[in-house]
Amino acid sequence: MKQVTAILEALRQAKSLKVKMGTPIAPEALVEAITPPFGVIEWTPPPTYREALGTGLRSATRHVPAVGRERGFKLYDADALGKANEDWVHLPEGVTIDEGVDLSTNHLVGFAEAEGEAVWCFDVSAPRADGEYPVYYHHAEMPRARVLATGAWLKPEDATPDFESFAQWLETMTAALISEPPAPWLQDLGTPGLTFTKKRLSL
C-alpha cells in the first residue's frame, strides 16, 4: 500500500482530474461536529486522514462518460461533516427491525461524500493498534447498522470492511480515477448496497 504522500502526488499529476485544495481542516473541529441523536460517539481522526487533511486536500473528481457527470470524492469540512452524519449516517433512537431489537449506526463517522445519500465512513468502534479505522461505504437506504444491545452487525457480512484504512481507501479512489478508462464502478457510486472488498486497487 502506498504512503499518503505518494497517493497525493499521483492525484496532483493526473491531468484528467479536478483536484481541489483549500485551507487545511483542523481535526479537532471534525470531532466536535459529531453530535449523534442519542448516545455519545468518541473518536480520533486517524493518522493518514489527518495527514491528507493537513495538505488541504478537499476533493478529486473527473468526468465519467457513462453517466455524463463528475464522479470522485469530497472530504467534508466540519460543517458538512456534521450535517452529513446527521442526515445520512446516524439513525435516530428507536429504529428497529423487530419489536424490541433496536439498531444503531453510532459506530460510524462519515468523512467523505460518495454520491447522493452515500457516505464514506470510519468504523470508529474498531481502531487498529496504529490508530487507523476500517472504512465502509454506507447508504442511508441500506445502512451498515449494528444491533444496539449486542453490537452485532445487522448483516453478518458487514463484519468485513470495504477498506482496512483511510490510506487504502484513498489509494483505491485515486487509482480508480486516474485509470484510463476510469474504473467502471465509479458510475455506480450513490447506489445502495455497494461493497468494495473486491474492488480495491493499487497504484
N, C-alpha and C positions, 0 to 999 in steps of 0.2 A: 504494500500500500504506500502511495506517495505521501510525502510530507505536505502540509498545508501550503507552505511557500511555493513548492513546485506546482501544486494544483492551481494556485492563483496566477502563477506566471503563465501557465497554459491558457487560462482564461483570457489574460491580457493580450496574448499573442494571436488569439483566434480572430481572424478578420470577419468571419460570418456572424459574430456575436455582438450584442449590445451589452456592454458591461458598465453598470452604473456604480460610481463610488460616491461617498459622502463623508460627513464628519463621523469619526469612529463612535460607535454606540457604547455607552457605559453599561457594563454587565449588571451593576447594582440597580440601575433603573429598570432593567428587564425583570429582575427578581421582584421588585416592588410592584410591578404591573400585574402580577398574577394574584387575582382575588376570586377564588372559586365560590360558587353559590352556597356551598356548605363545606365544613371541614377546613383543614389547613394543608397547604402544599409547601413543602420545604425543598428547595433545590439550589444548586450552584451551577451557573453556566460552565460547561466542561471546557477543558484547556484548548482543544483545537477550535472550538466555536469561538472562544474569546480571542484566539489568535486571528481568526478571519474577521471578526468584528473590529479588531484593532487596526486593521488595514483600511477600514472604511468601505469594505465591500457591501453593497446593498442588493444588487440583482445581476443576473445574467440571463439573457433571453435571445432567441433567434426566431426568424420566420420559419414556420413549418408548413410547407405547401399543402400537405394532406388536409389541414384544417383551415388554411388561409389566415392563420393568426400567429402571434408570438407565443412561444412556449419556453419555459425555463423555470427559474426560481426567484423568489424575492424574500430576502431576510427581513423580518419585522423589526421596526424600531419599537420603543417601549409602548407608545400609544397603540400602534397597530397590533402588537403582541397581546396587549390586554384585551382589546376588542375581539380579535380572532379567537382567543381562548374562551371568552365569554359567549360568543355567538356560535362557534362551530365545534369546540373541543369539550368543554366541561358540561356534563349532564347536570340538570337541576336535581335537587333532592327528591327522592320518591319515584324515580324511574325504575320500573320493574319489568321482568319477563314473565314471571309467575307471581301470584299473590304471595307477598312476603319475601320475595327474592329481589332485593334492591341492587341496582347497578351503579357503578361509578367509573368515571374517567379521570379521577384526580391523580392518577399515576402519570398522566400525560401533560406535557407542556409544549404547545405548538411554538415553533420558532421560525417557520418559513411558509409562505404561500405556495401551494402546489398549483391549484386552479379551482375556481368556483368555491365550493364548500369543502374542498380537500386541503388538508394542512399537514405539513411535515412536523412530527412531534418527537420529543425526547420521552423515553420511559424513565422518569426520574426515581422510580421505585427500585431500579436495578443498576446502581452505579458500579462501574468496574473499579479495580484497585487503582487505576491511573486517573480516575475521576471522569472518565468518559461514560456517556449513556447510550443505550441502544436507540435506534431511530425507527419510527413507524410512519407509514402512510395512513392517515386517519381521515375518514369522510363522515360528515355529520349524519348521513343516512345509514351508514354501516359502521358505527363507532367501534374502536378497538377497546371494548369495555371489559371490566372485571366485575365479579360478584363482590358487592361491598363487604359482606360479612366474612368472607373467606379469603379474598384476594385472588381467587381462581379466575382464569381467563374465561369469558363467556364462550369464546370459541377456542378450544384447546390448541389449535394450530397457530394461534396468535402468540404462543409462547416463544416462537422463533421470530426474532425481529427482522425487519426488512434490511436493516444495516446494523453493523456492530458498533458504529461510532459516527460522529459528525464527519470526520475526515473521510471515512469510506463512502458516506452519502455524497459529500461534496465531490469526491473523485468520480463517482458514478455519474452524477449530474453533468460534470464537466466533460467527461468522455462522451456522454450521450449527445451533448450539444455541439461539440466540435467535430464529431464524426461526419463523414460525407458518404451517403446522405445521413441526416440526423437519425438517432435511434427511433425506430417505429413506435415505441411505447410513449414517446413524448406527446403524440397526438391524443393519447388516452387519458392524460392527466386530468383530474377532475371527475373521473368516473368512479362510482362507489366500488369497493371491494378489490381494488388492485393490490397485488403483493409483488415484492421486488427481490426476494431471496435468489431467484433465478435470473434476475435482470442486472445484477451487479456487474460493473465494468471497471476496467483498469486503464490507466493512461500508459 
